[in-house]
């Protein structure tokens, strides 16, 4: 049984393919390439898909946001694009017959450190290759989401 973790992004989403607790592949793929990649991964009944659910991210309001207005608006637009992409990824995969689980974004110091620090991520997962934040996030969703 394979688990595919997806960290949705407007430009390229992070994708992780996991078997048991072993990372097999980490990719950054465009919207269209993502579906082709999943279709090539194997039979639908042997794949579980976990998608980070950006809908669960709380909006930015008032005093909690210390950024200037233009920075705050850019952050909001980026989050909105990720939310739309995540929703569309789930809809397409479900329409194709895949089992899709929407996972709340992970929290906590381990998640923050693993997302920002590739060496720490490699240490806790056993992965030896190069990564970026989206790939690491996708792997953590697949492993612990």
N, CA, C and O atoms as CSV, one atom per row, in Angstrom:
chain,resi,resn,atom,element,x,y,z
A,1,UNK,N,N,0.845,-1.183,0.000
A,1,UNK,CA,C,0.000,0.000,0.000
A,1,UNK,C,C,0.890,1.246,0.000
A,1,UNK,O,O,1.800,1.370,0.820
A,2,UNK,N,N,0.617,2.157,-0.922
A,2,UNK,CA,C,1.341,3.423,-0.997
A,2,UNK,C,C,0.506,4.533,-0.380
A,2,UNK,O,O,-0.720,4.543,-0.485
A,3,UNK,N,N,1.185,5.455,0.256
A,3,UNK,CA,C,0.555,6.691,0.717
A,3,UNK,C,C,1.218,7.824,-0.046
A,3,UNK,O,O,2.443,7.941,-0.076
A,4,UNK,N,N,0.392,8.653,-0.658
A,4,UNK,CA,C,0.899,9.828,-1.366
A,4,UNK,C,C,0.468,11.062,-0.586
A,4,UNK,O,O,-0.723,11.292,-0.380
A,5,UNK,N,N,1.435,11.846,-0.159
A,5,UNK,CA,C,1.169,13.099,0.531
A,5,UNK,C,C,1.306,14.248,-0.446
A,5,UNK,O,O,2.220,14.268,-1.271
A,6,UNK,N,N,0.398,15.204,-0.352
A,6,UNK,CA,C,0.414,16.361,-1.249
A,6,UNK,C,C,0.336,17.642,-0.426
A,6,UNK,O,O,-0.554,17.818,0.407
A,7,UNK,N,N,1.297,18.533,-0.686
A,7,UNK,CA,C,1.269,19.881,-0.127
A,7,UNK,C,C,0.887,20.808,-1.278
A,7,UNK,O,O,1.744,21.178,-2.081
A,8,UNK,N,N,-0.412,21.194,-1.369
A,8,UNK,CA,C,-0.868,21.961,-2.530
A,8,UNK,C,C,-0.225,23.341,-2.621
A,8,UNK,O,O,-0.040,24.035,-1.621
A,9,UNK,N,N,0.102,23.708,-3.840
A,9,UNK,CA,C,0.640,25.032,-4.106
A,9,UNK,C,C,0.179,25.450,-5.488
A,9,UNK,O,O,-0.063,24.601,-6.346
A,10,UNK,N,N,0.055,26.731,-5.708
A,10,UNK,CA,C,-0.465,27.244,-6.964
A,10,UNK,C,C,0.466,26.946,-8.142
A,10,UNK,O,O,-0.006,26.637,-9.236
A,11,UNK,N,N,1.770,27.033,-7.932
A,11,UNK,CA,C,2.723,26.829,-9.020
A,11,UNK,C,C,3.145,25.367,-9.114
A,11,UNK,O,O,2.916,24.724,-10.138
A,12,UNK,N,N,3.755,24.839,-8.064
A,12,UNK,CA,C,4.155,23.429,-8.017
A,12,UNK,C,C,3.872,22.893,-6.622
A,12,UNK,O,O,4.294,23.473,-5.621
A,13,UNK,N,N,3.153,21.783,-6.571
A,13,UNK,CA,C,2.810,21.153,-5.303
A,13,UNK,C,C,3.882,20.151,-4.917
A,13,UNK,O,O,4.482,19.498,-5.769
A,14,UNK,N,N,4.112,20.042,-3.605
A,14,UNK,CA,C,5.020,19.023,-3.102
A,14,UNK,C,C,4.303,17.679,-3.085
A,14,UNK,O,O,3.145,17.593,-2.676
A,15,UNK,N,N,4.996,16.626,-3.531
A,15,UNK,CA,C,4.434,15.279,-3.582
A,15,UNK,C,C,5.416,14.337,-2.904
A,15,UNK,O,O,6.618,14.390,-3.162
A,16,UNK,N,N,4.900,13.473,-2.036
A,16,UNK,CA,C,5.724,12.447,-1.393
A,16,UNK,C,C,5.044,11.099,-1.565
A,16,UNK,O,O,3.841,10.971,-1.337
A,17,UNK,N,N,5.813,10.094,-1.968
A,17,UNK,CA,C,5.306,8.728,-2.069
A,17,UNK,C,C,5.976,7.926,-0.960
A,17,UNK,O,O,7.201,7.843,-0.880
A,18,UNK,N,N,5.144,7.341,-0.112
A,18,UNK,CA,C,5.603,6.636,1.072
A,18,UNK,C,C,5.098,5.195,1.030
A,18,UNK,O,O,3.950,4.946,0.661
A,19,UNK,N,N,5.955,4.253,1.406
A,19,UNK,CA,C,5.509,2.875,1.595
A,19,UNK,C,C,5.888,2.503,3.021
A,19,UNK,O,O,7.066,2.498,3.379
A,20,UNK,N,N,4.888,2.193,3.828
A,20,UNK,CA,C,5.128,1.992,5.254
A,20,UNK,C,C,5.570,3.311,5.860
A,20,UNK,O,O,4.817,4.285,5.870
A,21,UNK,N,N,6.795,3.335,6.364
A,21,UNK,CA,C,7.372,4.582,6.893
A,21,UNK,C,C,8.607,5.002,6.085
A,21,UNK,O,O,9.419,5.806,6.545
A,22,UNK,N,N,8.733,4.448,4.880
A,22,UNK,CA,C,9.879,4.735,4.026
A,22,UNK,C,C,9.480,5.661,2.888
A,22,UNK,O,O,8.514,5.399,2.171
A,23,UNK,N,N,10.225,6.738,2.728
A,23,UNK,CA,C,9.996,7.674,1.629
A,23,UNK,C,C,10.613,7.078,0.363
A,23,UNK,O,O,11.811,6.796,0.318
A,24,UNK,N,N,9.782,6.892,-0.660
A,24,UNK,CA,C,10.265,6.367,-1.938
A,24,UNK,C,C,10.633,7.476,-2.915
A,24,UNK,O,O,11.660,7.402,-3.589
A,25,UNK,N,N,9.792,8.505,-2.988
A,25,UNK,CA,C,10.007,9.603,-3.939
A,25,UNK,C,C,9.522,10.908,-3.323
A,25,UNK,O,O,8.550,10.932,-2.567
A,26,UNK,N,N,10.206,11.977,-3.655
A,26,UNK,CA,C,9.764,13.336,-3.346
A,26,UNK,C,C,9.848,14.133,-4.630
A,26,UNK,O,O,10.861,14.094,-5.328
A,27,UNK,N,N,8.778,14.862,-4.945
A,27,UNK,CA,C,8.705,15.630,-6.195
A,27,UNK,C,C,8.046,16.982,-5.943
A,27,UNK,O,O,7.349,17.174,-4.947
A,28,UNK,N,N,8.276,17.907,-6.855
A,28,UNK,CA,C,7.525,19.163,-6.955
A,28,UNK,C,C,6.932,19.165,-8.351
A,28,UNK,O,O,7.664,19.173,-9.340
A,29,UNK,N,N,5.601,19.158,-8.438
A,29,UNK,CA,C,4.955,18.997,-9.738
A,29,UNK,C,C,3.887,20.053,-9.986
A,29,UNK,O,O,3.234,20.536,-9.061
A,30,UNK,N,N,3.729,20.395,-11.256
A,30,UNK,CA,C,2.662,21.313,-11.654
A,30,UNK,C,C,1.314,20.612,-11.495
A,30,UNK,O,O,1.256,19.401,-11.286
A,31,UNK,N,N,0.252,21.373,-11.596
A,31,UNK,CA,C,-1.103,20.850,-11.414
A,31,UNK,C,C,-1.371,19.659,-12.330
A,31,UNK,O,O,-1.817,18.616,-11.853
A,32,UNK,N,N,-1.113,19.783,-13.616
A,32,UNK,CA,C,-1.383,18.716,-14.582
A,32,UNK,C,C,-0.455,17.525,-14.359
A,32,UNK,O,O,-0.903,16.378,-14.371
A,33,UNK,N,N,0.837,17.792,-14.155
A,33,UNK,CA,C,1.807,16.711,-13.955
A,33,UNK,C,C,1.502,15.883,-12.712
A,33,UNK,O,O,1.776,14.683,-12.675
A,34,UNK,N,N,0.939,16.524,-11.701
A,34,UNK,CA,C,0.589,15.827,-10.465
A,34,UNK,C,C,-0.360,14.652,-10.739
A,34,UNK,O,O,-0.164,13.564,-10.198
A,35,UNK,N,N,-1.375,14.862,-11.563
A,35,UNK,CA,C,-2.355,13.807,-11.833
A,35,UNK,C,C,-1.753,12.691,-12.676
A,35,UNK,O,O,-2.060,11.517,-12.469
A,36,UNK,N,N,-0.897,13.054,-13.624
A,36,UNK,CA,C,-0.216,12.044,-14.439
A,36,UNK,C,C,0.716,11.200,-13.566
A,36,UNK,O,O,0.804,9.985,-13.741
A,37,UNK,N,N,1.400,11.840,-12.637
A,37,UNK,CA,C,2.318,11.158,-11.729
A,37,UNK,C,C,1.560,10.163,-10.846
A,37,UNK,O,O,1.994,9.023,-10.682
A,38,UNK,N,N,0.445,10.587,-10.284
A,38,UNK,CA,C,-0.347,9.713,-9.418
A,38,UNK,C,C,-0.921,8.545,-10.215
A,38,UNK,O,O,-0.924,7.412,-9.734
A,39,UNK,N,N,-1.408,8.807,-11.430
A,39,UNK,CA,C,-1.956,7.735,-12.269
A,39,UNK,C,C,-0.901,6.676,-12.558
A,39,UNK,O,O,-1.232,5.496,-12.677
A,40,UNK,N,N,0.368,7.076,-12.674
A,40,UNK,CA,C,1.443,6.134,-12.972
A,40,UNK,C,C,1.951,5.401,-11.723
A,40,UNK,O,O,2.726,4.450,-11.834
A,41,UNK,N,N,1.515,5.842,-10.538
A,41,UNK,CA,C,2.026,5.263,-9.292
A,41,UNK,C,C,1.523,3.851,-9.034
A,41,UNK,O,O,2.176,3.078,-8.333
A,42,UNK,N,N,0.380,3.512,-9.590
A,42,UNK,CA,C,-0.152,2.169,-9.378
A,42,UNK,C,C,-1.661,2.174,-9.349
A,42,UNK,O,O,-2.288,3.214,-9.547
A,43,UNK,N,N,-2.262,0.989,-9.097
A,43,UNK,CA,C,-3.720,0.882,-9.068
A,43,UNK,C,C,-4.333,1.746,-7.961
A,43,UNK,O,O,-3.765,1.888,-6.878
A,44,UNK,N,N,-5.491,2.311,-8.254
A,44,UNK,CA,C,-6.167,3.209,-7.315
A,44,UNK,C,C,-6.427,2.559,-5.961
A,44,UNK,O,O,-6.353,3.221,-4.926
A,45,UNK,N,N,-6.733,1.256,-5.969
A,45,UNK,CA,C,-7.061,0.593,-4.705
A,45,UNK,C,C,-5.825,0.298,-3.860
A,45,UNK,O,O,-5.956,-0.183,-2.734
A,46,UNK,N,N,-4.629,0.576,-4.377
A,46,UNK,CA,C,-3.413,0.360,-3.601
A,46,UNK,C,C,-2.782,1.679,-3.148
A,46,UNK,O,O,-1.653,1.700,-2.657
A,47,UNK,N,N,-3.533,2.793,-3.322
A,47,UNK,CA,C,-3.005,4.117,-3.003
A,47,UNK,C,C,-3.962,4.857,-2.081
A,47,UNK,O,O,-5.165,4.926,-2.334
A,48,UNK,N,N,-3.409,5.406,-1.014
A,48,UNK,CA,C,-4.132,6.329,-0.155
A,48,UNK,C,C,-3.504,7.696,-0.348
A,48,UNK,O,O,-2.280,7.823,-0.341
A,49,UNK,N,N,-4.318,8.710,-0.518
A,49,UNK,CA,C,-3.807,10.058,-0.748
A,49,UNK,C,C,-4.192,10.950,0.425
A,49,UNK,O,O,-5.351,10.999,0.837
A,50,UNK,N,N,-3.194,11.652,0.952
A,50,UNK,CA,C,-3.408,12.629,2.017
A,50,UNK,C,C,-3.032,14.004,1.472
A,50,UNK,O,O,-1.906,14.224,1.025
A,51,UNK,N,N,-3.977,14.908,1.516
A,51,UNK,CA,C,-3.759,16.264,1.007
A,51,UNK,C,C,-3.831,17.234,2.175
A,51,UNK,O,O,-4.802,17.239,2.931
A,52,UNK,N,N,-2.793,18.056,2.317
A,52,UNK,CA,C,-2.850,19.091,3.350
A,52,UNK,C,C,-4.017,19.999,3.023
A,52,UNK,O,O,-4.133,20.493,1.902
A,53,UNK,N,N,-4.873,20.217,3.990
A,53,UNK,CA,C,-6.096,20.981,3.779
A,53,UNK,C,C,-5.878,22.447,4.145
A,53,UNK,O,O,-6.005,22.813,5.314
A,54,UNK,N,N,-5.553,23.292,3.166
A,54,UNK,CA,C,-5.351,24.698,3.487
A,54,UNK,C,C,-6.625,25.387,3.955
A,54,UNK,O,O,-6.563,26.491,4.496
A,55,UNK,N,N,-7.778,24.756,3.757
A,55,UNK,CA,C,-9.039,25.326,4.250
A,55,UNK,C,C,-9.027,25.424,5.779
A,55,UNK,O,O,-9.759,26.222,6.363
A,56,UNK,N,N,-8.184,24.599,6.422
A,56,UNK,CA,C,-8.132,24.582,7.881
A,56,UNK,C,C,-7.232,25.676,8.446
A,56,UNK,O,O,-7.153,25.843,9.663
A,57,UNK,N,N,-6.557,26.418,7.581
A,57,UNK,CA,C,-5.707,27.517,8.039
A,57,UNK,C,C,-6.590,28.700,8.398
A,57,UNK,O,O,-7.429,29.126,7.604
A,58,UNK,N,N,-6.395,29.223,9.590
A,58,UNK,CA,C,-7.215,30.345,10.031
A,58,UNK,C,C,-6.831,31.606,9.262
A,58,UNK,O,O,-5.660,31.822,8.950
A,59,UNK,N,N,-7.833,32.440,8.960
A,59,UNK,CA,C,-7.539,33.687,8.245
A,59,UNK,C,C,-6.751,34.659,9.111
A,59,UNK,O,O,-6.698,34.516,10.332
A,60,UNK,N,N,-6.146,35.637,8.473
A,60,UNK,CA,C,-5.360,36.656,9.157
A,60,UNK,C,C,-6.226,37.878,9.414
A,60,UNK,O,O,-6.776,38.472,8.486
A,61,UNK,N,N,-6.341,38.247,10.687
A,61,UNK,CA,C,-7.160,39.396,11.035
A,61,UNK,C,C,-6.425,40.318,11.995
A,61,UNK,O,O,-5.601,39.886,12.801
A,62,UNK,N,N,-6.743,41.576,11.886
A,62,UNK,CA,C,-6.415,42.600,12.866
A,62,UNK,C,C,-5.020,42.598,13.436
A,62,UNK,O,O,-4.032,42.517,12.707
A,63,UNK,N,N,-4.953,42.689,14.747
A,63,UNK,CA,C,-3.702,42.880,15.456
A,63,UNK,C,C,-2.796,41.657,15.415
A,63,UNK,O,O,-1.600,41.781,15.678
A,64,UNK,N,N,-3.323,40.489,15.096
A,64,UNK,CA,C,-2.483,39.289,15.030
A,64,UNK,C,C,-1.463,39.408,13.910
A,64,UNK,O,O,-0.410,38.771,13.954
A,65,UNK,N,N,-1.765,40.209,12.924
A,65,UNK,CA,C,-0.886,40.368,11.780
A,65,UNK,C,C,-0.132,41.682,11.936
A,65,UNK,O,O,-0.728,42.759,11.938
A,66,UNK,N,N,1.167,41.579,12.064
A,66,UNK,CA,C,1.990,42.772,12.285
A,66,UNK,C,C,2.587,43.314,10.993
A,66,UNK,O,O,3.303,44.315,11.016
A,67,UNK,N,N,2.303,42.666,9.870
A,67,UNK,CA,C,2.846,43.099,8.583
A,67,UNK,C,C,2.134,44.343,8.077
A,67,UNK,O,O,1.003,44.638,8.464
A,68,UNK,N,N,2.821,45.060,7.204
A,68,UNK,CA,C,2.178,46.174,6.539
A,68,UNK,C,C,1.046,45.634,5.679
A,68,UNK,O,O,1.027,44.457,5.318
A,69,UNK,N,N,0.132,46.486,5.368
A,69,UNK,CA,C,-1.064,46.073,4.629
A,69,UNK,C,C,-0.725,45.343,3.334
A,69,UNK,O,O,-1.304,44.290,3.066
A,70,UNK,N,N,0.190,45.864,2.527
A,70,UNK,CA,C,0.507,45.236,1.239
A,70,UNK,C,C,1.100,43.838,1.434
A,70,UNK,O,O,0.818,42.935,0.646
A,71,UNK,N,N,1.912,43.653,2.467
A,71,UNK,CA,C,2.487,42.331,2.753
A,71,UNK,C,C,1.389,41.386,3.199
A,71,UNK,O,O,1.329,40.240,2.754
A,72,UNK,N,N,0.525,41.862,4.071
A,72,UNK,CA,C,-0.585,41.043,4.572
A,72,UNK,C,C,-1.500,40.626,3.422
A,72,UNK,O,O,-1.942,39.479,3.369
A,73,UNK,N,N,-1.784,41.538,2.512
A,73,UNK,CA,C,-2.645,41.216,1.368
A,73,UNK,C,C,-1.995,40.183,0.459
A,73,UNK,O,O,-2.686,39.307,-0.061
A,74,UNK,N,N,-0.689,40.261,0.256
A,74,UNK,CA,C,0.022,39.280,-0.564
A,74,UNK,C,C,-0.060,37.897,0.092
A,74,UNK,O,O,-0.297,36.899,-0.589
A,75,UNK,N,N,0.136,37.838,1.408
A,75,UNK,CA,C,0.035,36.572,2.133
A,75,UNK,C,C,-1.373,35.994,1.966
A,75,UNK,O,O,-1.536,34.803,1.704
A,76,UNK,N,N,-2.375,36.842,2.120
A,76,UNK,CA,C,-3.762,36.382,1.979
A,76,UNK,C,C,-4.039,35.861,0.571
A,76,UNK,O,O,-4.714,34.844,0.412
A,77,UNK,N,N,-3.530,36.541,-0.445
A,77,UNK,CA,C,-3.723,36.087,-1.823
A,77,UNK,C,C,-3.034,34.746,-2.050
A,77,UNK,O,O,-3.599,33.870,-2.703
A,78,UNK,N,N,-1.820,34.570,-1.520
A,78,UNK,CA,C,-1.098,33.306,-1.680
A,78,UNK,C,C,-1.826,32.163,-0.981
A,78,UNK,O,O,-1.940,31.067,-1.530
A,79,UNK,N,N,-2.315,32.415,0.218
A,79,UNK,CA,C,-3.067,31.387,0.942
A,79,UNK,C,C,-4.342,31.043,0.178
A,79,UNK,O,O,-4.711,29.872,0.084
A,80,UNK,N,N,-5.015,32.050,-0.365
A,80,UNK,CA,C,-6.227,31.805,-1.152
A,80,UNK,C,C,-5.948,30.953,-2.384
A,80,UNK,O,O,-6.737,30.067,-2.714
A,81,UNK,N,N,-4.836,31.210,-3.066
A,81,UNK,CA,C,-4.471,30.409,-4.234
A,81,UNK,C,C,-4.189,28.965,-3.835
A,81,UNK,O,O,-4.575,28.037,-4.545
A,82,UNK,N,N,-3.518,28.773,-2.702
A,82,UNK,CA,C,-3.249,27.405,-2.217
A,82,UNK,C,C,-4.547,26.705,-1.828
A,82,UNK,O,O,-4.712,25.512,-2.083
A,83,UNK,N,N,-5.464,27.439,-1.213
A,83,UNK,CA,C,-6.757,26.847,-0.846
A,83,UNK,C,C,-7.504,26.376,-2.089
A,83,UNK,O,O,-8.033,25.266,-2.116
A,84,UNK,N,N,-7.545,27.213,-3.109
A,84,UNK,CA,C,-8.248,26.842,-4.345
A,84,UNK,C,C,-7.575,25.640,-4.999
A,84,UNK,O,O,-8.257,24.718,-5.448
A,85,UNK,N,N,-6.257,25.641,-5.056
A,85,UNK,CA,C,-5.528,24.524,-5.657
A,85,UNK,C,C,-5.782,23.236,-4.885
A,85,UNK,O,O,-6.028,22.191,-5.486
A,86,UNK,N,N,-5.723,23.303,-3.560
A,86,UNK,CA,C,-5.990,22.116,-2.739
A,86,UNK,C,C,-7.386,21.577,-2.954
A,86,UNK,O,O,-7.581,20.366,-3.061
A,87,UNK,N,N,-8.349,22.460,-3.017
A,87,UNK,CA,C,-9.739,22.038,-3.246
A,87,UNK,C,C,-9.879,21.365,-4.610
A,87,UNK,O,O,-10.535,20.328,-4.721
A,88,UNK,N,N,-9.276,21.937,-5.642
A,88,UNK,CA,C,-9.357,21.356,-6.989
A,88,UNK,C,C,-8.635,20.009,-7.074
A,88,UNK,O,O,-9.124,19.083,-7.722
A,89,UNK,N,N,-7.475,19.896,-6.422
A,89,UNK,CA,C,-6.764,18.618,-6.411
A,89,UNK,C,C,-7.640,17.530,-5.802
A,89,UNK,O,O,-7.748,16.436,-6.355
A,90,UNK,N,N,-8.263,17.827,-4.668
A,90,UNK,CA,C,-9.146,16.847,-4.011
A,90,UNK,C,C,-10.318,16.472,-4.917
A,90,UNK,O,O,-10.639,15.292,-5.058
A,91,UNK,N,N,-10.950,17.459,-5.525
A,91,UNK,CA,C,-12.105,17.191,-6.395
A,91,UNK,C,C,-11.727,16.299,-7.572
A,91,UNK,O,O,-12.437,15.343,-7.885
A,92,UNK,N,N,-10.607,16.610,-8.222
A,92,UNK,CA,C,-10.198,15.818,-9.385
A,92,UNK,C,C,-9.866,14.389,-8.959
A,92,UNK,O,O,-10.328,13.436,-9.587
A,93,UNK,N,N,-9.074,14.229,-7.904
A,93,UNK,CA,C,-8.692,12.883,-7.464
A,93,UNK,C,C,-9.903,12.054,-7.034
A,93,UNK,O,O,-10.000,10.873,-7.368
A,94,UNK,N,N,-10.819,12.669,-6.298
A,94,UNK,CA,C,-12.029,11.950,-5.881
A,94,UNK,C,C,-12.870,11.566,-7.089
A,94,UNK,O,O,-13.435,10.473,-7.125
A,95,UNK,N,N,-12.960,12.455,-8.085
A,95,UNK,CA,C,-13.738,12.135,-9.288
A,95,UNK,C,C,-13.096,10.996,-10.080
A,95,UNK,O,O,-13.775,10.305,-10.840
A,96,UNK,N,N,-11.788,10.801,-9.900
A,96,UNK,CA,C,-11.089,9.717,-10.574
A,96,UNK,C,C,-11.123,8.416,-9.767
A,96,UNK,O,O,-10.598,7.394,-10.210
A,97,UNK,N,N,-11.741,8.456,-8.587
A,97,UNK,CA,C,-11.913,7.240,-7.798
A,97,UNK,C,C,-10.860,6.982,-6.737
A,97,UNK,O,O,-10.811,5.885,-6.180
A,98,UNK,N,N,-10.014,7.961,-6.441
A,98,UNK,CA,C,-9.004,7.787,-5.395
A,98,UNK,C,C,-9.594,8.047,-4.020
A,98,UNK,O,O,-10.524,8.839,-3.865
A,99,UNK,N,N,-9.039,7.367,-3.025
A,99,UNK,CA,C,-9.390,7.630,-1.635
A,99,UNK,C,C,-8.540,8.815,-1.170
A,99,UNK,O,O,-7.315,8.720,-1.098
A,100,UNK,N,N,-9.203,9.932,-0.856
A,100,UNK,CA,C,-8.498,11.152,-0.483
A,100,UNK,C,C,-8.885,11.541,0.938
A,100,UNK,O,O,-10.065,11.598,1.287
A,101,UNK,N,N,-7.865,11.807,1.747
A,101,UNK,CA,C,-8.079,12.290,3.106
A,101,UNK,C,C,-7.517,13.696,3.198
A,101,UNK,O,O,-6.358,13.928,2.855
A,102,UNK,N,N,-8.335,14.637,3.661
A,102,UNK,CA,C,-7.867,16.008,3.876
A,102,UNK,C,C,-7.294,16.077,5.287
A,102,UNK,O,O,-7.956,15.715,6.260
A,103,UNK,N,N,-6.055,16.546,5.381
A,103,UNK,CA,C,-5.328,16.545,6.641
A,103,UNK,C,C,-5.075,17.979,7.088
A,103,UNK,O,O,-4.642,18.819,6.299
A,104,UNK,N,N,-5.350,18.250,8.366
A,104,UNK,CA,C,-5.042,19.563,8.919
A,104,UNK,C,C,-3.541,19.817,8.818
A,104,UNK,O,O,-2.751,18.895,9.018
A,105,UNK,N,N,-3.136,21.038,8.515
A,105,UNK,CA,C,-1.702,21.334,8.506
A,105,UNK,C,C,-1.081,20.965,9.854
A,105,UNK,O,O,-1.630,21.288,10.908
A,106,UNK,N,N,0.049,20.298,9.810
A,106,UNK,CA,C,0.731,19.894,11.029
A,106,UNK,C,C,1.253,21.125,11.746
A,106,UNK,O,O,1.537,22.149,11.124
A,107,UNK,N,N,1.377,21.014,13.059
A,107,UNK,CA,C,1.853,22.132,13.880
A,107,UNK,C,C,2.959,21.650,14.799
A,107,UNK,O,O,3.231,20.453,14.887
A,108,UNK,N,N,3.575,22.560,15.461
A,108,UNK,CA,C,4.536,22.230,16.492
A,108,UNK,C,C,5.977,22.461,16.070
A,108,UNK,O,O,6.275,22.678,14.896
A,109,UNK,N,N,6.874,22.408,17.068
A,109,UNK,CA,C,8.287,22.731,16.805
A,109,UNK,C,C,8.969,21.728,15.880
A,109,UNK,O,O,9.813,22.127,15.078
A,110,UNK,N,N,8.637,20.444,15.962
A,110,UNK,CA,C,9.268,19.458,15.091
A,110,UNK,C,C,8.900,19.718,13.635
A,110,UNK,O,O,9.749,19.637,12.746
A,111,UNK,N,N,7.633,20.029,13.400
A,111,UNK,CA,C,7.169,20.314,12.042
A,111,UNK,C,C,7.860,21.556,11.511
A,111,UNK,O,O,8.351,21.559,10.382
A,112,UNK,N,N,7.904,22.603,12.309
A,112,UNK,CA,C,8.538,23.855,11.875
A,112,UNK,C,C,10.016,23.629,11.565
A,112,UNK,O,O,10.522,24.119,10.556
A,113,UNK,N,N,10.706,22.891,12.431
A,113,UNK,CA,C,12.129,22.657,12.225
A,113,UNK,C,C,12.364,21.782,10.992
A,113,UNK,O,O,13.256,22.060,10.191
A,114,UNK,N,N,11.556,20.721,10.842
A,114,UNK,CA,C,11.728,19.822,9.690
A,114,UNK,C,C,11.404,20.531,8.382
A,114,UNK,O,O,12.037,20.262,7.360
A,115,UNK,N,N,10.425,21.434,8.401
A,115,UNK,CA,C,10.069,22.156,7.171
A,115,UNK,C,C,11.194,23.104,6.763
A,115,UNK,O,O,11.484,23.236,5.574
A,116,UNK,N,N,11.823,23.758,7.717
A,116,UNK,CA,C,12.851,24.760,7.422
A,116,UNK,C,C,14.252,24.168,7.258
A,116,UNK,O,O,15.087,24.754,6.569
A,117,UNK,N,N,14.524,23.018,7.877
A,117,UNK,CA,C,15.874,22.473,7.932
A,117,UNK,C,C,15.934,21.098,7.267
A,117,UNK,O,O,15.476,20.108,7.837
A,118,UNK,N,N,16.498,21.043,6.064
A,118,UNK,CA,C,16.591,19.790,5.320
A,118,UNK,C,C,17.394,18.722,6.042
A,118,UNK,O,O,17.051,17.542,5.976
A,119,UNK,N,N,18.469,19.122,6.736
A,119,UNK,CA,C,19.272,18.137,7.463
A,119,UNK,C,C,18.478,17.493,8.605
A,119,UNK,O,O,18.566,16.287,8.834
A,120,UNK,N,N,17.709,18.312,9.311
A,120,UNK,CA,C,16.873,17.772,10.387
A,120,UNK,C,C,15.805,16.833,9.816
A,120,UNK,O,O,15.545,15.770,10.381
A,121,UNK,N,N,15.192,17.223,8.706
A,121,UNK,CA,C,14.204,16.382,8.041
A,121,UNK,C,C,14.820,15.031,7.676
A,121,UNK,O,O,14.225,13.987,7.939
A,122,UNK,N,N,16.006,15.049,7.072
A,122,UNK,CA,C,16.675,13.805,6.699
A,122,UNK,C,C,16.947,12.938,7.931
A,122,UNK,O,O,16.799,11.716,7.883
A,123,UNK,N,N,17.340,13.569,9.021
A,123,UNK,CA,C,17.642,12.833,10.258
A,123,UNK,C,C,16.408,12.112,10.804
A,123,UNK,O,O,16.502,10.957,11.218
A,124,UNK,N,N,15.247,12.786,10.808
A,124,UNK,CA,C,14.058,12.156,11.415
A,124,UNK,C,C,13.330,11.203,10.474
A,124,UNK,O,O,12.551,10.364,10.925
A,125,UNK,N,N,13.580,11.327,9.158
A,125,UNK,CA,C,12.868,10.477,8.199
A,125,UNK,C,C,13.742,9.408,7.554
A,125,UNK,O,O,13.222,8.424,7.028
A,126,UNK,N,N,15.056,9.586,7.585
A,126,UNK,CA,C,15.941,8.658,6.915
A,126,UNK,C,C,16.149,8.972,5.440
A,126,UNK,O,O,16.880,8.253,4.758
A,127,UNK,N,N,15.531,10.015,4.940
A,127,UNK,CA,C,15.695,10.409,3.537
A,127,UNK,C,C,17.096,10.966,3.354
A,127,UNK,O,O,17.607,11.666,4.228
A,128,UNK,N,N,17.715,10.660,2.226
A,128,UNK,CA,C,19.088,11.117,1.969
A,128,UNK,C,C,19.199,12.137,0.840
A,128,UNK,O,O,20.255,12.747,0.668
A,129,UNK,N,N,18.146,12.332,0.079
A,129,UNK,CA,C,18.220,13.227,-1.068
A,129,UNK,C,C,17.990,14.678,-0.714
A,129,UNK,O,O,17.783,15.037,0.446
A,130,UNK,N,N,18.031,15.504,-1.749
A,130,UNK,CA,C,17.758,16.934,-1.605
A,130,UNK,C,C,16.255,17.150,-1.527
A,130,UNK,O,O,15.473,16.371,-2.073
A,131,UNK,N,N,15.866,18.208,-0.849
A,131,UNK,CA,C,14.448,18.527,-0.684
A,131,UNK,C,C,14.259,20.035,-0.699
A,131,UNK,O,O,15.220,20.804,-0.662
A,132,UNK,N,N,12.990,20.437,-0.755
A,132,UNK,CA,C,12.619,21.821,-0.503
A,132,UNK,C,C,11.468,21.791,0.506
A,132,UNK,O,O,11.022,20.714,0.900
A,133,UNK,N,N,10.995,22.942,0.918
A,133,UNK,CA,C,9.955,22.990,1.951
A,133,UNK,C,C,8.681,22.261,1.535
A,133,UNK,O,O,8.066,21.578,2.354
A,134,UNK,N,N,8.277,22.401,0.264
A,134,UNK,CA,C,7.044,21.751,-0.193
A,134,UNK,C,C,7.175,20.227,-0.169
A,134,UNK,O,O,6.242,19.530,0.229
A,135,UNK,N,N,8.316,19.718,-0.590
A,135,UNK,CA,C,8.543,18.269,-0.570
A,135,UNK,C,C,8.560,17.746,0.861
A,135,UNK,O,O,7.968,16.709,1.160
A,136,UNK,N,N,9.245,18.475,1.745
A,136,UNK,CA,C,9.309,18.039,3.153
A,136,UNK,C,C,7.912,18.057,3.777
A,136,UNK,O,O,7.538,17.140,4.508
A,137,UNK,N,N,7.150,19.104,3.483
A,137,UNK,CA,C,5.782,19.206,4.009
A,137,UNK,C,C,4.916,18.040,3.511
A,137,UNK,O,O,4.152,17.457,4.281
A,138,UNK,N,N,5.039,17.709,2.230
A,138,UNK,CA,C,4.265,16.593,1.661
A,138,UNK,C,C,4.631,15.281,2.349
A,138,UNK,O,O,3.756,14.469,2.647
A,139,UNK,N,N,5.924,15.074,2.601
A,139,UNK,CA,C,6.360,13.847,3.276
A,139,UNK,C,C,5.818,13.773,4.698
A,139,UNK,O,O,5.385,12.712,5.147
A,140,UNK,N,N,5.843,14.896,5.403
A,140,UNK,CA,C,5.330,14.893,6.777
A,140,UNK,C,C,3.830,14.642,6.805
A,140,UNK,O,O,3.336,13.963,7.705
A,141,UNK,N,N,3.104,15.176,5.840
A,141,UNK,CA,C,1.660,14.913,5.739
A,141,UNK,C,C,1.435,13.419,5.511
A,141,UNK,O,O,0.580,12.814,6.158
A,142,UNK,N,N,2.202,12.821,4.590
A,142,UNK,CA,C,2.043,11.395,4.290
A,142,UNK,C,C,2.407,10.525,5.485
A,142,UNK,O,O,1.737,9.529,5.759
A,143,UNK,N,N,3.458,10.895,6.188
A,143,UNK,CA,C,3.926,10.076,7.306
A,143,UNK,C,C,3.105,10.263,8.582
A,143,UNK,O,O,2.770,9.289,9.256
A,144,UNK,N,N,2.784,11.509,8.910
A,144,UNK,CA,C,2.180,11.795,10.216
A,144,UNK,C,C,0.847,12.538,10.156
A,144,UNK,O,O,0.294,12.896,11.196
A,145,UNK,N,N,0.333,12.770,8.972
A,145,UNK,CA,C,-0.918,13.518,8.835
A,145,UNK,C,C,-2.131,12.699,9.200
A,145,UNK,O,O,-3.255,13.197,9.133
